[in-house]
Amino acid sequence: MLTFYLILFCCRCENDSDQMPAAKRAGTLSWTAETDVDRVAQTLRFLPAREPGPQLSAADSHSPMSLFKLFFTESAVANLCHNTNAQAARAIAKGRKYKWTDVGVDELYRYIGLVFYMAAVKMSSIADYWRQDSLFSLPFPATVMPRDRYRTISWNVHMSHPDADKENDRKRGTAQHDRLFRIKPLMDTIRLACKAFYHPRRNVAVKERLVACRANTGMTVYMKAKLTKFKFFVLSDSSNGYTVDFSVYTGKNSFLTDRGLSYDAVMSLLDRKVLGSGYHVYMDDFYTSPKLFTDLFALKFGACGTYRDQRKDFPKTAANSLSRNSSRGSIRWIRDGPLVCVKWMDTQEVSVCSTIHAAYTGERVQRKIKAQHTWKTKILPCPAPVTAYNQHMGGVDLSDQLLQYYAAQHKTMKWYRKIFLHFLDIAANNAFILHKELHGNMTHDGSRHQCNPSLPGPLHHTSLLFRVGLGPGSPAWEADALTTRLKTAEHLLAGLHYTAVHTFPCGRGRVLQLFEHLSCNNNKSGVRASSGACRCMAVGTVRTMSTQTDLRFSPQTFQQLL
């Protein structure tokens, strides 16, 4: 009988411990060193809803244009034309003084092509692309559409119908008012296409993406010393940066639950019916919380992310914790069911939480450490969650990097037009990644051959965007910029006839300037291109590179290269 009561008492104590609130339970735990073995409570089986990767046949030929049209379909562009024409008619009725003829699908595609062209070829103002009285004049934009036509389309491009906007505005201040109504039609199309034509691999990342805008609305976020920005919550594939899904921050009431913005933002992007189960989700300290991680684990999603020590329900105990005097490479960890919290001393203390990994499984990293006035390489132990976080959290960073190289951003007073331009960036970036997944890296010649001259206007020049997405900033890009990427050179002949300067981001805070000179030539064989010049400029440094090639172009080929 005594044995029975002892067993009953022990079981009751264990149940009380399991039911103890997370905050109290965190205070009773103590830190453990890396010498103690940690084991993962449960390994989640990866069961994706579809085969990961592009949901298109690799046997079929997919041009850059056809992949871009998966996101900006002709039906979506036709609806965009209808709403743009209605907005222009409304503006003229209010007294705007400009000529307007209804825009069609082909013309709007040409407009989008010019937006991409301007993203790749930077000028100080829109008017400069059509300026003909300058040494830096560009012949191409004028062949697509007149300057005033481009401007009027930019002023009136509209994703929703103006009459429906007016009806929605009447509901302002009520629960029926939709703050994203002006972007909803195109946003829903883009989101659906992002999920339909690609299924992410196991490791995905959640992070915010900021789009600069001067509009003063309740949906923007304020950052000191920076422009007001719109915040996107983005789910992307860590392996390639593909944008799988996104949502737009609309203010403190973006979500109607009481779990908090960071919790709801992650949950809204992870749909088990769409994705499947067993995914590993990586995130930064804005999102990480014990409540979110345990709820995701219950839904069969593993999670890993950095966290803030002061955040609710994380361990606060100082017993055996790291201190300022802890040696570099020291590890401490606490496990609470599926959740493990790890602290690692690098140059400063790093705190990571995970439901995927054991605390330490023998990983090592190299660090440069200064000792006795000399730098030496030292091998340090590193927690498994830290190694995995650094490896897979780069998905969103890669996505942002590709977007920022040639972002399609113009100055505009309307917030929804800024979002429209960002939708173009998402579509072009995802189309590039799909092409890369299906057909491998796209070289300059490959991308140019993919361009179909019969396509409307310059949209086949989206190949510019694909080319520059192959890695500006890398040594290969800088060394071969003139010969294998842009195929431009300094054309030196008898008399100077044409000069152009193109400026491109070069990575690591530098700018790549390509100088083109076209001259009259008495030689009937065509235009001769001698060694080209390229300046890659950083703060305080100017470096000059030149090609060692002597190329010969026909006048027609030269015009295509421009």
C-alpha positions as CSV (number, residue, x, y, z in Angstrom):
1,M,0.0,0.0,0.0
2,L,2.8,2.4,0.9
3,T,4.5,1.7,-2.5
4,F,1.2,2.4,-4.3
5,Y,0.9,5.9,-2.6
6,L,4.5,6.7,-3.4
7,I,4.0,5.9,-7.1
8,L,0.8,7.9,-7.1
9,F,2.5,10.9,-5.5
10,C,5.4,10.8,-8.0
11,C,3.0,10.7,-11.0
12,R,1.1,13.6,-9.6
13,C,4.3,15.6,-9.2
14,E,5.2,14.9,-12.8
15,N,1.8,16.0,-14.0
16,D,2.0,19.2,-12.0
17,S,5.3,19.9,-13.6
18,D,4.0,19.4,-17.1
19,Q,1.0,21.7,-16.4
20,M,3.1,24.4,-14.8
21,P,2.9,27.7,-16.7
22,A,5.8,28.2,-19.1
23,A,7.0,31.4,-17.3
24,K,7.3,29.5,-13.9
25,R,8.8,26.4,-15.6
26,A,11.4,28.5,-17.3
27,G,12.5,29.9,-13.9
28,T,13.1,26.4,-12.5
29,L,15.4,25.3,-15.3
30,S,19.2,25.6,-15.2
31,W,21.8,25.9,-18.0
32,T,23.8,22.9,-19.1
33,A,27.2,22.9,-20.7
34,E,28.1,21.4,-24.2
35,T,29.7,18.4,-22.5
36,D,26.3,17.1,-21.6
37,V,24.5,15.2,-24.3
38,D,21.2,16.6,-25.7
39,R,18.7,14.6,-27.7
40,V,15.9,15.9,-29.9
41,A,12.5,15.0,-28.4
42,Q,10.9,14.0,-31.7
43,T,12.0,14.1,-35.4
44,L,9.3,15.4,-37.7
45,R,8.8,13.5,-41.0
46,F,8.9,15.6,-44.1
47,L,5.6,15.2,-46.0
48,P,5.2,18.0,-48.6
49,A,1.8,18.4,-50.2
50,R,3.5,18.3,-53.7
51,E,6.9,17.4,-55.1
52,P,9.2,20.3,-54.1
53,G,10.5,22.5,-56.9
54,P,8.9,24.1,-60.0
55,Q,5.5,22.8,-60.8
56,L,6.3,23.0,-64.5
57,S,7.7,20.4,-66.9
58,A,11.5,20.8,-67.4
59,A,11.1,19.1,-70.8
60,D,9.2,22.1,-72.1
61,S,10.9,25.3,-73.3
62,H,10.2,28.2,-71.0
63,S,11.3,31.7,-72.1
64,P,11.7,34.5,-69.6
65,M,8.6,36.1,-71.1
66,S,6.4,33.0,-70.7
67,L,7.6,32.6,-67.0
68,F,6.9,36.3,-66.2
69,K,3.4,35.9,-67.7
70,L,2.7,33.2,-65.2
71,F,2.5,35.9,-62.6
72,F,1.3,38.8,-64.8
73,T,-1.2,36.9,-66.9
74,E,-2.9,38.5,-69.8
75,S,-6.2,38.3,-67.9
76,A,-4.7,40.1,-65.0
77,V,-3.1,42.7,-67.3
78,A,-6.4,43.2,-69.1
79,N,-8.1,43.9,-65.8
80,L,-5.3,46.3,-65.0
81,C,-5.9,48.1,-68.3
82,H,-9.6,48.3,-67.6
83,N,-9.1,49.9,-64.2
84,T,-6.3,52.2,-65.5
85,N,-8.6,53.5,-68.2
86,A,-11.3,54.1,-65.7
87,Q,-8.9,56.0,-63.4
88,A,-7.7,58.2,-66.3
89,A,-11.3,59.0,-67.3
90,R,-12.0,60.0,-63.7
91,A,-8.9,62.2,-63.5
92,I,-9.7,64.0,-66.8
93,A,-13.3,64.6,-65.6
94,K,-11.8,66.2,-62.5
95,G,-9.8,68.6,-64.7
96,R,-6.5,67.0,-65.4
97,K,-5.0,68.4,-68.6
98,Y,-3.4,65.7,-70.6
99,K,-4.3,63.6,-73.7
100,W,-5.4,60.1,-73.1
101,T,-6.3,57.1,-75.2
102,D,-7.3,53.8,-73.7
103,V,-4.3,51.6,-72.9
104,G,-4.4,48.0,-74.2
105,V,-2.7,44.8,-73.0
106,D,0.1,44.9,-75.5
107,E,0.9,48.6,-74.6
108,L,0.8,47.9,-70.9
109,Y,3.3,45.0,-71.4
110,R,5.5,47.5,-73.2
111,Y,5.2,49.9,-70.3
112,I,6.2,47.1,-67.9
113,G,9.2,46.4,-70.2
114,L,10.3,50.0,-69.9
115,V,10.0,49.9,-66.2
116,F,12.4,46.9,-66.1
117,Y,14.7,48.7,-68.6
118,M,14.8,51.8,-66.3
119,A,15.6,49.5,-63.4
120,A,18.7,48.2,-65.2
121,V,19.8,51.4,-66.8
122,K,19.9,54.2,-64.2
123,M,19.4,57.8,-65.2
124,S,18.8,60.8,-62.9
125,S,15.2,61.4,-64.0
126,I,12.5,59.9,-66.2
127,A,12.9,62.7,-68.8
128,D,16.5,61.8,-69.3
129,Y,15.6,58.5,-71.0
130,W,14.0,60.5,-73.9
131,R,16.5,63.3,-73.9
132,Q,18.0,63.7,-77.4
133,D,20.2,66.8,-77.0
134,S,22.7,65.3,-74.6
135,L,25.9,63.2,-74.9
136,F,24.2,60.7,-72.7
137,S,21.0,60.2,-74.7
138,L,19.5,56.8,-75.0
139,P,17.8,55.8,-78.4
140,F,15.9,52.8,-77.1
141,P,13.0,54.2,-74.9
142,A,11.7,56.5,-77.7
143,T,11.2,53.5,-79.9
144,V,8.8,52.0,-77.4
145,M,6.5,54.8,-76.6
146,P,6.7,58.6,-76.2
147,R,7.8,60.2,-72.9
148,D,4.4,61.8,-72.2
149,R,2.6,58.5,-72.8
150,Y,4.8,56.7,-70.4
151,R,4.2,59.5,-67.8
152,T,0.4,59.4,-68.2
153,I,0.3,55.6,-67.8
154,S,2.4,55.9,-64.7
155,W,0.1,58.6,-63.2
156,N,-3.0,56.4,-63.8
157,V,-2.0,52.8,-63.4
158,H,-4.6,51.3,-61.1
159,M,-5.2,47.8,-59.7
160,S,-8.8,48.2,-58.6
161,H,-11.8,50.0,-60.2
162,P,-12.2,53.7,-59.0
163,D,-15.9,53.3,-58.4
164,A,-15.3,50.3,-56.1
165,D,-12.6,52.3,-54.3
166,K,-15.1,55.0,-53.7
167,E,-17.5,52.5,-52.2
168,N,-14.8,51.0,-50.0
169,D,-13.8,54.5,-48.8
170,R,-17.3,55.1,-47.5
171,K,-16.8,52.3,-45.1
172,R,-13.7,53.9,-43.5
173,G,-13.8,53.5,-39.7
174,T,-15.9,50.4,-39.9
175,A,-15.0,46.7,-39.7
176,Q,-16.0,46.3,-43.4
177,H,-13.4,48.7,-44.6
178,D,-10.5,47.0,-46.4
179,R,-7.2,49.0,-46.2
180,L,-5.7,46.9,-49.0
181,F,-8.6,47.2,-51.3
182,R,-6.6,49.2,-54.0
183,I,-4.0,46.4,-54.4
184,K,-6.1,43.4,-53.6
185,P,-7.0,42.2,-57.2
186,L,-3.4,42.1,-58.4
187,M,-2.0,41.0,-55.0
188,D,-4.3,37.9,-54.9
189,T,-3.2,37.0,-58.4
190,I,0.5,37.3,-57.6
191,R,0.1,35.3,-54.3
192,L,-1.8,32.5,-56.0
193,A,0.8,32.3,-58.8
194,C,3.7,32.2,-56.3
195,K,2.2,29.2,-54.6
196,A,0.8,27.5,-57.7
197,F,4.0,27.2,-59.9
198,Y,6.5,26.4,-57.2
199,H,6.5,24.2,-54.1
200,P,9.2,25.0,-51.5
201,R,11.9,22.6,-50.3
202,R,12.1,21.7,-46.7
203,N,13.9,24.7,-45.3
204,V,12.0,28.0,-45.5
205,A,12.4,31.4,-43.9
206,V,10.1,34.1,-42.6
207,K,11.2,37.7,-42.5
208,E,10.0,41.2,-43.1
209,R,10.7,43.1,-46.3
210,L,10.5,46.9,-46.4
211,V,9.4,48.9,-49.4
212,A,10.3,52.6,-49.2
213,C,7.4,55.1,-49.6
214,R,6.8,58.7,-48.6
215,A,3.0,58.2,-48.3
216,N,1.8,58.9,-44.8
217,T,-0.7,56.2,-44.1
218,G,-1.5,54.1,-41.0
219,M,0.0,51.0,-42.8
220,T,3.6,52.2,-42.9
221,V,6.3,51.7,-40.3
222,Y,8.6,54.4,-39.1
223,M,12.3,53.9,-38.8
224,K,14.5,56.7,-37.6
225,A,16.8,58.3,-40.2
226,K,15.0,56.3,-42.9
227,L,12.1,56.7,-45.3
228,T,8.7,55.6,-44.2
229,K,8.2,52.1,-45.4
230,F,5.6,49.4,-46.1
231,K,6.3,46.2,-44.4
232,F,5.8,42.8,-46.1
233,F,5.9,39.5,-44.2
234,V,7.5,37.1,-46.6
235,L,7.9,33.3,-46.7
236,S,10.7,32.2,-49.0
237,D,12.6,29.1,-49.9
238,S,15.9,29.1,-48.2
239,S,17.6,27.3,-51.1
240,N,17.1,29.9,-53.7
241,G,15.2,32.9,-52.4
242,Y,11.9,32.2,-54.2
243,T,9.0,34.2,-52.7
244,V,6.5,31.5,-51.7
245,D,3.9,33.8,-50.1
246,F,3.6,37.2,-48.5
247,S,1.3,39.5,-46.6
248,V,1.2,43.2,-46.2
249,Y,1.3,44.9,-42.8
250,T,-1.8,47.2,-42.4
251,G,-1.2,48.6,-38.9
252,K,-1.6,47.3,-35.3
253,N,-4.9,45.6,-36.3
254,S,-3.5,43.6,-39.2
255,F,-4.7,40.4,-37.5
256,L,-7.7,40.0,-35.3
257,T,-6.3,37.5,-32.7
258,D,-4.8,38.4,-29.4
259,R,-1.6,36.3,-30.0
260,G,0.5,39.3,-31.1
261,L,1.6,40.6,-34.5
262,S,4.7,38.4,-34.8
263,Y,2.8,35.2,-33.9
264,D,-0.1,35.9,-36.3
265,A,2.3,36.9,-39.2
266,V,4.0,33.6,-39.1
267,M,0.9,31.5,-38.7
268,S,-0.8,33.3,-41.7
269,L,2.0,32.3,-44.0
270,L,2.2,28.6,-43.0
271,D,-0.8,26.8,-44.3
272,R,-0.5,23.0,-43.7
273,K,-3.1,22.2,-46.4
274,V,-1.0,24.0,-49.0
275,L,2.6,23.2,-47.8
276,G,2.2,19.8,-46.1
277,S,4.1,19.0,-42.9
278,G,7.6,18.5,-41.6
279,Y,8.9,21.9,-42.8
280,H,11.8,23.6,-41.0
281,V,10.9,27.3,-40.5
282,Y,13.7,29.8,-39.8
283,M,13.0,33.3,-38.4
284,D,14.7,36.2,-36.6
285,D,14.1,37.5,-33.0
286,F,11.1,39.6,-34.0
287,Y,9.0,36.4,-34.4
288,T,10.6,33.8,-32.1
289,S,8.7,32.9,-28.9
290,P,8.1,29.7,-27.0
291,K,4.3,29.9,-27.6
292,L,4.8,30.1,-31.4
293,F,7.4,27.4,-31.5
294,T,5.4,24.9,-29.5
295,D,2.2,25.6,-31.5
296,L,4.1,25.1,-34.7
297,F,5.5,21.9,-33.4
298,A,2.0,20.7,-32.7
299,L,1.1,21.4,-36.3
300,K,4.2,19.4,-37.4
301,F,6.4,22.4,-38.3
302,G,9.9,22.6,-36.9
303,A,11.2,26.1,-36.1
304,C,14.5,27.7,-35.4
305,G,15.4,31.3,-34.7
306,T,17.3,33.8,-32.7
307,Y,15.5,35.3,-29.6
308,R,15.7,38.2,-27.2
309,D,16.6,37.3,-23.6
310,Q,14.0,39.7,-22.2
311,R,11.1,38.1,-24.1
312,K,8.3,36.4,-22.2
313,D,8.7,32.8,-21.2
314,F,12.4,32.4,-22.1
315,P,14.8,31.1,-19.4
316,K,15.8,33.9,-17.0
317,T,17.9,31.8,-14.6
318,A,21.5,32.8,-14.0
319,A,22.5,29.4,-12.7
320,N,25.5,28.2,-14.8
321,S,24.7,30.8,-17.5
322,L,27.3,32.6,-19.7
323,S,29.0,35.7,-18.4
324,R,31.1,38.4,-19.8
325,N,34.2,36.4,-18.8
326,S,33.1,33.3,-20.6
327,S,35.6,32.1,-23.2
328,R,34.8,32.4,-26.9
329,G,33.1,29.2,-28.1
330,S,31.4,28.5,-24.7
331,I,27.9,26.9,-25.0
332,R,25.0,26.6,-22.6
333,W,21.6,25.1,-23.2
334,I,18.3,24.3,-21.6
335,R,15.7,21.8,-23.0
336,D,12.0,22.0,-22.1
337,G,10.2,19.3,-24.0
338,P,10.7,19.8,-27.8
339,L,12.1,23.3,-27.2
340,V,15.8,23.8,-26.7
341,C,17.3,27.3,-25.9
342,V,21.0,27.7,-26.6
343,K,23.5,30.4,-25.7
344,W,26.8,30.6,-27.5
345,M,29.7,33.0,-26.9
346,D,31.1,34.4,-30.2
347,T,32.3,38.0,-30.3
348,Q,29.1,38.6,-28.3
349,E,26.5,36.3,-26.8
350,V,24.2,34.6,-29.3
351,S,20.8,33.2,-28.2
352,V,19.0,30.7,-30.5
353,C,15.9,28.6,-29.9
354,S,14.9,25.5,-31.8
355,T,12.5,22.5,-32.0
356,I,14.5,20.9,-34.8
357,H,18.0,20.4,-33.5
358,A,20.0,19.0,-30.5
359,A,21.9,21.7,-28.6
360,Y,25.4,20.5,-29.7
361,T,26.3,17.7,-32.1
362,G,30.0,18.5,-32.7
363,E,29.9,21.3,-35.3
364,R,33.0,23.5,-35.5
365,V,33.6,26.9,-37.0
366,Q,36.7,28.9,-37.8
367,R,37.3,32.3,-36.2
368,K,40.1,34.9,-36.3
369,I,41.3,35.7,-32.8
370,K,43.9,38.3,-31.9
371,A,46.5,37.1,-29.4
372,Q,49.7,38.9,-28.6
373,H,49.2,41.4,-31.4
374,T,48.8,38.7,-34.1
375,W,45.7,37.3,-35.6
376,K,45.4,33.5,-35.5
377,T,42.7,31.1,-36.8
378,K,41.0,29.1,-34.1
379,I,38.5,26.2,-34.3
380,L,35.6,26.7,-32.0
381,P,32.6,24.5,-31.1
382,C,29.3,25.9,-32.5
383,P,25.7,24.8,-31.5
384,A,23.8,23.0,-34.2
385,P,20.9,25.6,-34.2
386,V,23.3,28.4,-34.8
387,T,25.0,26.6,-37.8
388,A,21.6,25.8,-39.3
389,Y,20.2,29.3,-38.8
390,N,23.2,30.9,-40.5
391,Q,22.9,28.5,-43.4
392,H,19.1,28.7,-44.0
393,M,18.1,32.1,-42.9
394,G,19.9,33.4,-46.0
395,G,16.9,32.6,-48.1
396,V,15.1,35.9,-47.5
397,D,18.4,37.8,-47.6
398,L,19.2,36.3,-51.0
399,S,15.7,37.2,-52.2
400,D,16.1,40.8,-50.9
401,Q,19.5,41.0,-52.5
402,L,18.2,40.0,-56.0
403,L,15.3,42.5,-55.6
404,Q,17.6,45.4,-54.6
405,Y,20.0,45.1,-57.4
406,Y,17.5,46.3,-60.0
407,A,14.4,47.3,-58.1
408,A,11.6,48.8,-60.2
409,Q,11.1,51.9,-58.1
410,H,9.9,55.3,-59.3
411,K,8.9,58.3,-57.2
412,T,5.1,58.5,-56.8
413,M,2.7,60.2,-54.4
414,K,0.4,57.2,-54.3
415,W,1.2,54.3,-52.0
416,Y,-0.5,51.6,-54.1
417,R,1.6,52.4,-57.1
418,K,4.7,51.8,-55.0
419,I,3.2,48.4,-54.1
420,F,2.5,47.8,-57.8
421,L,6.1,48.3,-58.7
422,H,7.1,45.9,-55.9
423,F,4.7,43.3,-57.4
424,L,6.7,43.6,-60.6
425,D,9.9,42.9,-58.7
426,I,8.4,39.8,-57.1
427,A,7.2,38.5,-60.4
428,A,10.4,39.1,-62.2
429,N,12.5,37.6,-59.4
430,N,10.4,34.5,-59.1
431,A,10.4,34.1,-62.9
432,F,14.2,34.3,-62.9
433,I,14.4,31.6,-60.2
434,L,12.0,29.3,-62.0
435,H,14.1,29.6,-65.2
436,K,17.2,28.9,-63.3
437,E,15.6,25.8,-61.7
438,L,14.3,24.5,-65.0
439,H,17.1,25.3,-67.4
440,G,20.2,26.2,-65.3
441,N,22.1,29.4,-65.1
442,M,21.2,31.9,-67.9
443,T,24.2,33.4,-69.6
444,H,24.1,36.6,-71.6
445,D,23.9,34.7,-75.0
446,G,21.4,32.2,-73.6
447,S,19.1,34.9,-72.2
448,R,19.3,36.9,-75.5
449,H,18.4,33.9,-77.5
450,Q,15.4,33.3,-75.2
451,C,14.1,36.8,-76.1
452,N,11.6,36.7,-78.9
453,P,11.6,39.9,-81.0
454,S,8.0,39.3,-81.9
455,L,7.0,40.0,-78.3
456,P,5.3,43.3,-77.7
457,G,7.7,46.1,-77.2
458,P,10.7,45.8,-74.9
459,L,9.4,43.2,-72.5
460,H,11.8,40.7,-73.9
461,H,14.4,43.0,-72.3
462,T,13.4,41.5,-69.0
463,S,16.4,39.4,-69.9
464,L,18.4,42.4,-68.6
465,L,16.9,41.7,-65.2
466,F,17.6,38.0,-65.5
467,R,21.2,38.6,-66.5
468,V,22.0,41.0,-63.7
469,G,20.4,38.6,-61.2
470,L,23.2,36.1,-61.8
471,G,25.4,37.7,-59.2
472,P,26.5,41.3,-59.4
473,G,29.3,41.9,-56.9
474,S,31.0,38.6,-57.4
475,P,34.6,38.6,-58.7
476,A,33.5,36.9,-61.9
477,W,30.9,39.6,-62.5
478,E,33.5,42.4,-62.1
479,A,36.1,40.7,-64.3
480,D,33.8,39.7,-67.1
481,A,31.2,42.5,-67.0
482,L,32.0,43.8,-70.5
483,T,32.7,40.5,-72.3
484,T,30.2,38.0,-70.9
485,R,27.4,39.9,-69.3
486,L,26.5,43.1,-71.0
487,K,28.7,42.9,-74.1
488,T,29.3,46.6,-74.2
489,A,32.5,48.3,-74.9
490,E,34.2,51.6,-75.6
491,H,33.7,52.1,-79.3
492,L,36.7,54.1,-80.5
493,L,36.7,55.3,-84.1
494,A,37.6,58.3,-86.1
495,G,35.0,60.8,-84.9
496,L,32.9,60.7,-81.7
497,H,29.2,60.4,-82.6
498,Y,27.5,58.9,-79.5
499,T,28.3,58.4,-75.9
500,A,26.4,56.7,-73.1
501,V,27.1,56.0,-69.5
502,H,25.2,53.2,-67.7
503,T,25.5,52.8,-64.0
504,F,24.8,49.5,-62.2
505,P,25.0,48.4,-58.6
506,C,28.1,46.3,-58.1
507,G,27.6,44.9,-54.6
508,R,29.5,45.7,-51.4
509,G,28.5,49.4,-51.7
510,R,30.1,49.9,-55.0
511,V,28.8,51.1,-58.4
512,L,29.8,49.8,-61.8
513,Q,29.9,52.4,-64.6
514,L,30.0,51.2,-68.2
515,F,31.0,53.7,-70.8
516,E,29.8,53.3,-74.4
517,H,31.0,55.3,-77.4
518,L,29.6,54.9,-80.9
519,S,31.4,56.8,-83.6
520,C,31.0,57.3,-87.3
521,N,33.2,55.0,-89.3
522,N,34.3,55.0,-93.0
523,N,34.9,51.2,-92.8
524,K,31.8,49.5,-94.4
525,S,32.4,46.3,-92.5
526,G,30.6,47.7,-89.5
527,V,31.3,49.1,-86.1
528,R,34.5,48.0,-84.5
529,A,34.6,47.6,-80.7
530,S,38.0,47.9,-79.1
531,S,38.9,47.4,-75.5
532,G,36.2,48.7,-73.1
533,A,36.5,50.6,-69.9
534,C,34.8,49.9,-66.6
535,R,35.2,51.7,-63.3
536,C,34.2,49.9,-60.2
537,M,34.1,52.6,-57.5
538,A,34.1,52.3,-53.7
539,V,34.6,55.0,-51.1
540,G,38.0,56.4,-51.6
541,T,39.0,54.1,-54.4
542,V,38.8,54.2,-58.2
543,R,39.7,51.0,-60.1
544,T,39.8,50.6,-63.9
545,M,39.4,47.3,-65.8
546,S,39.5,46.8,-69.5
547,T,38.8,43.9,-71.8
548,Q,41.4,42.2,-73.8
549,T,39.0,41.5,-76.7
550,D,38.7,43.0,-80.2
551,L,35.1,42.5,-81.2
552,R,33.4,43.3,-84.5
553,F,29.7,44.1,-84.6
554,S,27.4,44.8,-87.5
555,P,25.3,48.0,-87.1
556,Q,22.2,45.8,-86.5
557,T,23.9,43.8,-83.8
558,F,25.2,46.9,-82.1
559,Q,21.7,48.4,-82.0
560,Q,20.5,45.2,-80.3
561,L,23.2,45.4,-77.7
562,L,22.1,49.0,-76.9
